Amino acid sequence: MQEDSYFLNEVADTINVPQDYIDSQIGEQVKEIERWPLPQVTADIRPDDGPVLIQIEYIVDGAKSKDFELAIEELKNVRLRDGAIN
Protein backbone atom coordinates (compact mmCIF):
# COMPACT_ATOMS: atom_id res chain seq x y z
CA MET A 1 0.00 0.00 0.00
CA GLN A 2 2.87 2.36 0.78
CA GLU A 3 4.38 1.79 -2.68
CA ASP A 4 0.97 2.51 -4.24
CA SER A 5 0.75 5.77 -2.30
CA TYR A 6 4.22 6.79 -3.46
CA PHE A 7 3.34 6.02 -7.07
CA LEU A 8 0.07 7.98 -6.86
CA ASN A 9 1.90 10.94 -5.33
CA GLU A 10 4.45 10.91 -8.15
CA VAL A 11 1.70 10.81 -10.77
CA ALA A 12 -0.18 13.57 -8.99
CA ASP A 13 2.91 15.78 -8.98
CA THR A 14 3.50 15.12 -12.67
CA ILE A 15 -0.01 16.06 -13.78
CA ASN A 16 -0.69 18.66 -11.06
CA VAL A 17 -3.42 16.82 -9.15
CA PRO A 18 -4.00 18.28 -5.66
CA GLN A 19 -2.55 16.13 -2.85
CA ASP A 20 -5.87 16.33 -0.98
CA TYR A 21 -7.59 14.56 -3.86
CA ILE A 22 -5.00 11.77 -3.92
CA ASP A 23 -5.30 11.32 -0.14
CA SER A 24 -9.10 11.10 -0.39
CA GLN A 25 -8.86 8.42 -3.08
CA ILE A 26 -6.48 6.32 -1.00
CA GLY A 27 -8.84 6.72 1.96
CA GLU A 28 -11.77 5.50 -0.14
CA GLN A 29 -9.81 2.39 -1.17
CA VAL A 30 -9.09 1.60 2.48
CA LYS A 31 -12.77 2.09 3.40
CA GLU A 32 -13.78 -0.28 0.58
CA ILE A 33 -11.42 -2.97 1.87
CA GLU A 34 -12.51 -2.50 5.48
CA ARG A 35 -16.19 -3.02 4.70
CA TRP A 36 -15.65 -6.70 3.92
CA PRO A 37 -15.82 -9.08 6.86
CA LEU A 38 -12.83 -11.22 7.76
CA PRO A 39 -13.00 -14.74 6.34
CA GLN A 40 -14.29 -17.50 8.61
CA VAL A 41 -11.51 -20.04 9.05
CA THR A 42 -12.84 -23.42 10.16
CA ALA A 43 -9.52 -25.10 10.97
CA ASP A 44 -6.28 -24.40 12.75
CA ILE A 45 -4.06 -23.56 9.78
CA ARG A 46 -0.32 -22.98 10.09
CA PRO A 47 1.77 -21.18 7.46
CA ASP A 48 3.52 -24.42 6.45
CA ASP A 49 0.27 -26.41 6.03
CA GLY A 50 -1.02 -27.18 2.60
CA PRO A 51 -2.52 -27.63 0.19
CA VAL A 52 -5.69 -25.91 1.32
CA LEU A 53 -9.15 -25.60 -0.20
CA ILE A 54 -10.71 -22.16 -0.22
CA GLN A 55 -14.44 -22.06 -0.82
CA ILE A 56 -16.21 -18.82 -1.72
CA GLU A 57 -19.97 -18.49 -1.51
CA TYR A 58 -21.54 -15.68 -3.49
CA ILE A 59 -24.90 -14.26 -2.45
CA VAL A 60 -26.45 -12.73 -5.56
CA ASP A 61 -29.65 -10.76 -5.96
CA GLY A 62 -31.99 -12.89 -8.09
CA ALA A 63 -32.62 -9.94 -10.40
CA LYS A 64 -28.89 -9.76 -11.14
CA SER A 65 -28.17 -13.49 -11.35
CA LYS A 66 -27.82 -13.55 -15.14
CA ASP A 67 -25.38 -10.62 -15.04
CA PHE A 68 -23.42 -12.42 -12.33
CA GLU A 69 -23.28 -15.63 -14.35
CA LEU A 70 -21.93 -13.75 -17.36
CA ALA A 71 -19.35 -11.88 -15.27
CA ILE A 72 -18.12 -14.99 -13.46
CA GLU A 73 -17.89 -16.89 -16.75
CA GLU A 74 -15.49 -14.23 -18.03
CA LEU A 75 -13.25 -14.97 -15.04
CA LYS A 76 -13.28 -18.74 -15.53
CA ASN A 77 -9.92 -19.00 -17.29
CA VAL A 78 -8.23 -16.79 -14.69
CA ARG A 79 -9.70 -18.84 -11.85
CA LEU A 80 -8.65 -22.13 -13.44
CA ARG A 81 -5.16 -20.80 -14.10
CA ASP A 82 -4.90 -19.82 -10.43
CA GLY A 83 -5.91 -23.28 -9.21
CA ALA A 84 -9.70 -23.34 -9.12
CA ILE A 85 -11.14 -26.77 -9.71
CA ASN A 86 -14.30 -25.68 -11.53
C-alpha positions in Angstrom: 0.0 0.0 0.0 2.9 2.4 0.8 4.4 1.8 -2.7 1.0 2.5 -4.2 0.8 5.8 -2.3 4.2 6.8 -3.5 3.3 6.0 -7.1 0.1 8.0 -6.9 1.9 10.9 -5.3 4.5 10.9 -8.1 1.7 10.8 -10.8 -0.2 13.6 -9.0 2.9 15.8 -9.0 3.5 15.1 -12.7 0.0 16.1 -13.8 -0.7 18.7 -11.1 -3.4 16.8 -9.1 -4.0 18.3 -5.7 -2.6 16.1 -2.8 -5.9 16.3 -1.0 -7.6 14.6 -3.9 -5.0 11.8 -3.9 -5.3 11.3 -0.1 -9.1 11.1 -0.4 -8.9 8.4 -3.1 -6.5 6.3 -1.0 -8.8 6.7 2.0 -11.8 5.5 -0.1 -9.8 2.4 -1.2 -9.1 1.6 2.5 -12.8 2.1 3.4 -13.8 -0.3 0.6 -11.4 -3.0 1.9 -12.5 -2.5 5.5 -16.2 -3.0 4.7 -15.7 -6.7 3.9 -15.8 -9.1 6.9 -12.8 -11.2 7.8 -13.0 -14.7 6.3 -14.3 -17.5 8.6 -11.5 -20.0 9.1 -12.8 -23.4 10.2 -9.5 -25.1 11.0 -6.3 -24.4 12.8 -4.1 -23.6 9.8 -0.3 -23.0 10.1 1.8 -21.2 7.5 3.5 -24.4 6.5 0.3 -26.4 6.0 -1.0 -27.2 2.6 -2.5 -27.6 0.2 -5.7 -25.9 1.3 -9.1 -25.6 -0.2 -10.7 -22.2 -0.2 -14.4 -22.1 -0.8 -16.2 -18.8 -1.7 -20.0 -18.5 -1.5 -21.5 -15.7 -3.5 -24.9 -14.3 -2.4 -26.4 -12.7 -5.6 -29.6 -10.8 -6.0 -32.0 -12.9 -8.1 -32.6 -9.9 -10.4 -28.9 -9.8 -11.1 -28.2 -13.5 -11.3 -27.8 -13.6 -15.1 -25.4 -10.6 -15.0 -23.4 -12.4 -12.3 -23.3 -15.6 -14.3 -21.9 -13.8 -17.4 -19.3 -11.9 -15.3 -18.1 -15.0 -13.5 -17.9 -16.9 -16.7 -15.5 -14.2 -18.0 -13.2 -15.0 -15.0 -13.3 -18.7 -15.5 -9.9 -19.0 -17.3 -8.2 -16.8 -14.7 -9.7 -18.8 -11.9 -8.7 -22.1 -13.4 -5.2 -20.8 -14.1 -4.9 -19.8 -10.4 -5.9 -23.3 -9.2 -9.7 -23.3 -9.1 -11.1 -26.8 -9.7 -14.3 -25.7 -11.5 
